[in-house]
Amino acid sequence: MPLLRFGSMVALVVLVSCSSGCGKSGEAKTRVAFVSNNAHEFWTYAERGCEKGAKEFNVEVLFRRPPQGSAVEQQRIVEDLLLKGTKALAVSPNDAKNQVEFFNKVADQIPLITQDSDLPAGSKRRCYLGTDNYGAGKAAGGLIKEAMPDGGQVLVLVGSLDAQNAQERRQGVLDELAGTKNATGPKLGDKYELIDTFTDNTDQAICKTKVDAFLVKHQGDPNKLAIVGLWAYNPPAALEAVKNAKLEGKVKLVGFDENQQTLDGIADGFIHGTVVQQPFEFGYQAVRLLAALAKGDNTVLPADGVLPIPHMVIKRDNVAAFKEKLKQLLAPPAA
């Protein structure tokens, strides 16, 4: 159904939605929504942050994950949320360049913010909140330099290069290794060489299969090979493939995000480190902004339209403490 036909139906849904979101006064709570770009475990932390925010800011939050991680699927979810009377929306765009027109139409109807991954400059989103993905990519590049200081070959893994966060992280890795801005492969400075960038359509099994095949064909010294996974499920897939090839401890692995398999791999000494975001804060801060924007309060918006959530670097010396912190974050909020 076209976006611009939603008005009357939205009004009807609002009138009949009281049974799923009424406060003590009998009035429905303001309904806001948070949409991820895929269904992976990473987003569970953001969901917990949304639950905390919903309680503190007295709103109803509809949390949605596109099961297949496609842009078409994501857009259908957003259309459905508009029909459900959503008053403000936070989304991680799957295909930023090609979704601008769609999300601009959404922003014409309700306040729209982006989280985790942004839309291109000039879009109608009110704010981006999340990681400085380019800076986080440089941090991952720094981990590669620590693990392989004398240089070598680098393989990059990511679900899709359509997402702006993937593009920015990858560029940060390349620039850090090359020691320059806007580096292009394959030669990265005097020490490092970009072999390839594998995408997998957000499918961990495809990612592993590609790395399996690559390691069978790879003719170089495995001690001079680093694999960096830019999305949460990429490092576990790479680790499994490396173990299958009996190259653990030789091939250097660097990751993104706080997948438990990644953290276990760091604790075991098979993954050098991971750059973690704070997805719990993505959820909590998004609900804080949405609750205000839905009520017409624009004072919560940062002047430059960006609310940065700092990244962290997790290695063997701090992984145990970080895992304990994650256990606390995953606990459902008290009633």
N, C-alpha and C positions, 0 to 999 in steps of 0.2 A: 504494500500500500504506500503511495507517495507520502513523503513527510508532510507536505503542506496540507494534507487533508485530515490531519490528526485532531484539529482543534475541538470539534464538537464531541468526538469520541472520548478524548481525554477528559472533558468535563463530565461525561457520563460515568466514566470509571471512577473519578474522584468521588462522585456522589455515592457510589455503591461499595467503596473500599473500606468503610469504617470498621467492618468486622475483622479485618486483618491488621489494623493499625490504630486503634482508638486509644486515647489517653483516658485518664480518670474522668475527665469532663464530658466524655462521649464524643469529642471532636477527634477526627483522624490526625495522626501525627504527619508532619511534613515528610514526604517521601523523596529520598534521593537515591542515587545509584552509583555503583562502582563496577566498571567492566575491565577485566584483564585482557591480555592478548593471547593467552592460551590457558590450558587447564593444569599446568604443572604445579608441583608441591610448593614452589616458591610463593605462590599466591595465597597459600593458607595463612602465612604470617600477615599479609595485607588484610585478609578477612578478619583475623583476630583484632587488628587495629581498627577496622571498621566497626566491629562489635563494641569495642571500648568507646569509640567516638559516638556511636548511636546512643549509648546510654548517657554519656556526659552532655551531649548537645540535644538530646530529646528529639531525635528524628528516627524515622524508619529507613533502613538501608537495604536496598536490593543489591546483592552481590552476585555478579554473573561472570562465568568463565566460558569462553568459546571452546567446546570440546576438541575441535580439530584445529583450532588456531588460525582459521582463515579470515580474510577481510570480509568476505560475503557473509559468513556466519556471524561475525561481530556486528555488522550493520543490521542484520535481522534482529539480533538481541536488542540493539539500541532502539529500533523501531517499536519492538514490543514494550520496552520500558516506557517509551513515550505514551503508548496506549494505556499503560498502567498508571498514568498520572504522575510520573516522575517530574520533580520540580527543579532538579539540578543534577548534573552528570559529570563523573570523572572517568576518563577512558585512557587506555594505553593503545594508541592506534597501531593496527597491524601493518598497514601499507600507507604510510603517512602521505607520500606524494600523490597517490591516486585517491585518497579519501578526503582530501581537503574540501571539495565541493559538498560532499555528504555531511561532514561535520560542521561546515559553515551553516548549512540549513538547520542542523540541530541547534546550533548556537543562536540562530535567529528566534528560536522558540523558548529555550531555557538556558540558564547559565551553564557553560561548558568549560571544564578544566581538563588538562591532560596530566597523566601521571606515568612515571617509568619511561615513556617515550613520547616525544613531542611531535607536533605538526610543524610544517615549514613556516618560516617567518611570513607574517601577513595574514595568517588565519584569524578566525574570530574567537578562538579560545581565550578565556579570561586570564589563565595562569598555567604554567607548567610547574609541577612539583615532582621532585625526584632527584636522582643522582646526576651529577655532572658526568655524563657518560664518556666524554672525551678525556677528562681528567682520570676517570676510573680506568679507561683503556691504557693510559700512560702508566698507571700504577701496575697494571698487569704486565706491561712491557718491562717495567722495573723488576718484577719477579722473574721474568725470563732471563734478564741480565744477571740477576743473582744466581740463578740455577745453572746458567751456561755462560759464565763470564768471558770465556775465550772465543765465543761466537759459535755459529752453527746455523742449521736450517730450522725454519719455523713453519708449522702448519696451523692455520686458524680454522676453528669450527664455530658455526653459528646456525640458528634455525633458519633465518631468512635475512637477506640484506635489504629487503623492502622497508624494514622498521628503522626509524631514524636512530634509535639507541644502538642497534647493531652496526650501523655505518660509523657512528661516532666512536664506539669502543674500538672497532677495528682500526680506525685511523689513529686513535691514541696509541695503540700498540705499535703500529708501524712507525709513527713519529718518534716514539721513545727509543725504539731500536736503532733508527736511522740518525737520531740526534738532530732532526730538522723538522720543519713544518710541512704538512701536506706531502709526505713521502709516498712514493709509489713503488710497487715491487717490480721485479723480484729482489733487486739488490738494495739492502738496507744498511747504508753506511759501509764501513770496512769489514764488519764482522758477521753480519747476519744476512740471511737470504730467505725471502718468503717463498715457500714451495707452492702453496695453493691455499685457497679458502673454500672449505666444504660447507654447503648448506644442506639441510635435511628436512625442510618443511615442518619443523618443530616435532620431529619424530625421533625419539632416542634410539630406537632399533635401527633406523636408517643411518643415523650418525655412527653407531657402532660398526655396522656393516661396511660403511665407507672407510673407516679407520682400519678395520681388519684387512680390507683389500689393499689399502695403502701400505701397511706394514709388511705385507707379503711381497710387494713389489719394490719396496724401498731398498736401494743399494748402498746408501750412505752409512756412516758410523752412527749407530743408535745413541751413543753417548753425546753426539753432536746434533741431536734432534730434540726440538721442543714442540709440544702441542698445547695450544691455548684454546680453551672452550669459553665462548663469550656469553652463553645462556646457561641456565642452571643445570640442565640435564646433560650438557655436553661433556663436562669433566668426568662424570661417572661412566659415560659411554666410552670415552677415551681410555679410562683406567681399565675397564673390562677388556677392551681390545688389546691393550698393552700386556695385560696379564695373560691373555690367550696366546700371545706371541712370545711369552716368557721374557719380556723386556722390562719388567718393573725394576725400578732402580737405575735403569740406563736411560730410557727416554724420559725427558724432563716434562712434567705436566704442570700446567698453571690453569686456574679456573676463575669463574665468576660465581658468586652467590653461595648460599649456605645449604646446598643439598647435603643430606646426612652422609651419603656415600662419599661425597667430596671431602667432608670434614673427617670421616674415618680414614680416607686415603691420606690426608695430611698427617693425622695422628700416627699412621703406620709408616710414614716416611716415603710414600709412593707419589704423592702430589706435593710440589714445593710450597704452594700457597694458593689462596683464592682472594679475590677482591669482592667483598660482600657489600650489599646495599643495606638499606633498612626498610624492607617492605612493610613491616608493622607500622612504621611511621608514614609510609605511603598511604595506608588505609586510614590511620587516625587523623593525619593532617588533612587528607582529602575530605573526610566527613566534617571536620571543623570548618573548612572553607565552604563546602556545599551547604551546610546548615545555615550559614550566614547569608550566602548568595541567594538561596531559595527564598529568603525573607526580605530581600532587597538591600542587604547590608554589604556594600562594596568596600568598606574600610578594611576588611581582612586581607585584601589583595596586596601583594608586594608592589612597590612602585614600578619595578622593572618587569613585572609579570613572571618572575621566576622565584620559586621557593626551593632552595637547594636542600637536599637531604644528604649529609656527608657519607661517603663510603668509608670502609675500614679494610685493612689488610690482615688476613688471618694466616698464620703459619704455625709450625709445630709448637712454638713456645707459648702461644696464647689460645690454641684451639680448644683445650679442655674447658677453660673458663667461658669461652664463647658458646660451646655446646650447652653448658649449664644455663646460660642466659636464654638460649633459644627454648629450652624446656619451659622456662617461666613464661615466655611470650606466647607459647602455644596453648597454655592453659586457658580455658574459656573464662571470660570475665565473671566475677562474682555476681550473683543475682541481686 
